[in-house]
């Protein structure tokens, strides 16, 4: 079995003080990195397949082999991003040194907000999947070019949200939890009926975020459909692996 070396960081707080009147206490932080050997996941041990759709309506929509669902809404994210955008626009119009300093602080605060939320979402997904699972993700490599086809009001959110960071967090947390992650091409995953296989653009209504198959009339949320089709891709992958073994 192959092993993977993962770098794990530890933050240690050191306290130093002088025993004199009016002394100054100093806190030092030491970051220690160590490498931990983690065995690669054996695909034959996978008991659960989780399809994960990521997007603007729900940040994460996941469905597992038992049809359990996990939804992470994005309304509060959009509101927060819109707030940062308004503040940034106001500061950019001022063109003053203090405005530029505050712009930098706002940028750092927004990055911390994204990073913290991505950590929480990835942790929740790993807990939802459980050990000996396969997570089938969307390959969002071309997400920036895809934003030209979304509504103008959603373009800033889709470009600026750290989806690639979220995928990285999911992958390294999964590795440590004994979960395999594979990214699949998401093409047609929101247009294909997971029940009868009929694929057509009009099956999906982007405005209402709904899916209705024109052949078998199966109806559901379009993000759930995407997650279901990604789960199918994961199941097919495992089948191909078992056939080749």
N, C-alpha and C positions, 0 to 999 in steps of 0.2 A: 504494500500500500504506500502510495506517495504521501509525503508530508509537506506542509507549507509553513514557512517561517513568517510570523506576524509580529510587527513591532507594537509593543504595548507601553503606553506612557503612564508614569506615576508622578504625582505632584506631592512633594514633601515640604511641610512648613517647618522652618527652623526659627527659633526664638533666641534672641541675644539681648542682654541688658546689662547695664553697669550699675553696681550697688552703691550709687552715690545720690545725694540729694539733687533733685531736678534732673535726673538722668533721662536719657532718651532711649526708649525701647525700639528695637529694630526687628522687623520681620523679614526674613529672607526665604525665597521660594526656590527650591531645587527640583528641576524636572529630570527624572531618570527614565531612560528608555531601555527596555530589555526586549529580546526576541524570544518568542514562545513558539515551540514547534507544535503545530496542530495537524492531525491526520486529515487527509482529504476525505470527503464524504463518499461512502460506498453507495452507488446508485441502486444496488440491489436491496439495500436496507430501507429505501424510501417507502413510507406507509401513507403519506398524505401529500397531495398536490394542491398548491395554492396559486390561483391566477390573480395577478395584481394589475389593475388599470390605474394610471396616474393622469390627472388632467385638471381643468379649470373649474369644473362643477364640483367634483370631489377630489381632494388632493390625492387620496388613495381609496380605491374600491377593491376589496379582496373577497374571494370565495374559495372555500376549500373542498375537499373530496366529499364531505358530508353536507355540502350546501350551506354551511355556516357563512355568515357575511360579516365583513368589517367595513364600515364607512367612516372616512375622515373628511368632514366638510371643509369647505374653503371660504365660506362667507366672511368669517372673522379675519381670514388672511387677506382677502381682497380689501376689506375695510381698513386694515392696518397699512397695507401697501398704498392705498389711496391717500391715507393721512400723511404718510411720509412723502408722497409725490407732491401733495399740496404745499407742504412746508418747504420742500426743496425748491419748488418753483418760486415761492415768495422770496426765499433767500437769494436765489440766482438773480432776481430782478434788482436787488439792493446793490450788489457789486461793491460791498464794503469788506474790509479785512475781518471784522467781527462776523459778518455773514458767511464769509468763506470758512472761518474756523468752525462755525456752527454747522455748516454743510458737511464738513468732515466728520463731526461728531454724529450727525444724523445718519451718515453713511455707515459708520461703525455700529451704531445702534441697530440699524436695519439688518446688517449682516449677522449680528448676534441674535436677533429675533428669528431669522431664517435658520441659523445653525441650531439654536435651542429647539425649535419646533421640529426640524428634521430629525434630531436625536430622539425626541419623544415619539414621533410617528414611526420611525424605524424600529424603536424598542417595542412599541405596541404591536407592530406587524410580526416581529419575531416571536413575541409571546403568543400571538394568535395562531401562528403556523405550528409551533412546537417542534421538538426534536424529530429527526428522521423525516423531514419534509423536503419537498422541492418547491421553490418559489419561482413561478414563471412571470418575469417582468417584461415590460415594454422596452425595446431598444429605442431610446429617445435621442439618438445621435443627431438626427436632423431637426430637432425641435425648433431651432432658431429660424431656419428657412420656412418651417411650417407656419410660423406666426403671421406671415403675409396673408394667410387665408382665414384668419380669425377676425372677429369684430375688433374695431379700433379700441373700444373701451377695455377689452381683455388683453390687448397686445402687450402692454407694459407688464402685466402680471405674468403672462406666459413666458416672456423673455427674461424677466428679472428673477423669477422664482428659481431657487437652486435645485432643480430636479436632478441634475447630475450628482450633486452633493448628497441628495436623499438616496439615490441609488448606491452610492459609495458606502453610506452608513448602513444601508440594508445588507449589502454584500459582506462587509467585514463583521457586522454583528451576527449575521447568519453563519459565517464560517466558525465563529467561536461557539455557536449554539448547536453545531452539528446539522446545519441546514444547507442544502445546495441551492444556488441561485443561477438561473439561466435567463438571458435577455433574448427575446424573440422579436422578429419584425412585426410591428403592430398593424401592418397594412390589412385593411378590410375587417379587423377584429370588431369594429363597431357597426359593420354592415352585414355581417354573416349571421344567419340564424343558427344558434347553437343546438336547436332541436332538429330541423330538417336540412340544414346546410345551405339553404337558398341565400345567395349573396347579391344584394342590390342596394344602390345608394339611397333610394327612396325608403328603404326599410327604416332608416334612422331619421328622426326629426331633431336637428340640432337646437332649434329654438326652445322646444319643450323638454329636451333631454330624454326623449322616449324612443323606443324601438318597437316596431310592429311589422312582423314578417308578412309580406304580400302573398306568400304561398300557404303557410299553415296558420297564419294569424297569431302566432306566439307574440306576446307583448310583455315588455319589461322596461326598466331603466336602461338607457344606452351605456352607461358606465358599467353596470352589472353585466350587460351583454359582452362588453370588451373583456371583463375579467373572466367570464365563463369561457370565451374562446381562447384566451391565453392559458387557462387551466387545461383545455383540450390539447393545446400545443405541448404543454408539459407532459401530459399523459402519453401522447404520441411519441415524444422524445424517449420516455422511459421504455415504451414498447420496442422502439428501434434498438435501444441499447441491449435489451434482453434478447432480442433476435440475433444480434451480432455477437453476443457473448458465447 
